[in-house]
Amino acid sequence: MSSTPDTIVLVHGFWVTPRSWEQWIAHYEAKGYRVVAPAYPGFEAEVESLNADPAPVEAVTIPAIVEHLEGVLRGLSSPPIIIGHSAGGAFTQILLDHGFGAAGVALNSAPTEGVPVVPLSQVKATFPVLKNPANRHRAVRYDFAHWNYAFTNTFPESEARALHDRYAVPVSGRILFESALANLTPGHQGTWVDYGNEGRAPLLFVAGSQDNIMPPKVQWSNAAHYRAPGTTTEVVEFGSKPHLLPAAPGWEEIADYVLAWALRHATTPPPVVAPPPAPAEPVSV
């Protein structure tokens, strides 16, 4: 059944906070949409606070993030359009797989489990964290040079530095190590999705051709895993765009394109049913 969503949920990625969506929030609100940009647990603090005290970054886990986002979505009156960037793209895929959303968009998405593509530029972009096993137990902040290579490589340096100062926060070394090793670890990990889920809402992958950390081949490979009959999975690539699509020059074109796509393909998924409560312990009488 077709629907017309009136709410947009924006899911940020790692190394940034919901502040990275500030232009998209204003853009969509000006069009009359309700816009919700939830923070990961502990990321409600401002960028400056998280840089001064990265303890919330160290403590965050993928299950906690997913549980929190699902709680936000359960509180909405109708299925929204879910748009996620980077790690937020992986969370968007998970949320759609769990039955949430009328349509989903994954911008320069991190891959979900089972996508083996690891381009050299991605290795270089994540090397500052993964080079040291001790980083698995702490939050790691990129200096400008590394952050610029991963996020803003197409920007003039002055603009890139301003964005680094405004948006960049440390990343959880634990989550990055777990994601890197997910395909080598037995059993389903935190970013597992059911690629054969026939009830999943439509999903669009958006690739920036100059993205170093999640380049287009990651998006195409991730999308190719979805083969369930009757589901819609598409990929679009924007030329000369870096990883930080929410702030890249021409972001308005991308924001309008993905909104139009989501509205065109939106469906009403079955209602999400909360898991039943655990049975009470038997009482002897």
Buried (B, 14 or more C-beta within 10 A) or exposed (E): EEBEBEBBBBBBBBBBBBBBBBEBBEBBEEEEBBBBBBBBBBBEBEBEBBBEEBEBBBEBBBEBBBEBBBEBBEEBEEBBBBBBBBBBBBBBBBBBBBBBBBBBBBBBBBBBBBBEBBBEBBEBBBEBBBEEEEBBEBBBBBEBEBBBBBBBBBBEEEEBBBBBEBBBBBBBBBBBBBBBEBBEEEEEBBBBBEBEBEBBBBBBBBBBEBBBBBBBBBBBBBBBBBEEEEBBBEBBBBEEBBBBBBBBEEBEEBBEBBBEBBBEBBBEBEEBEEEEEEEEEEEEE
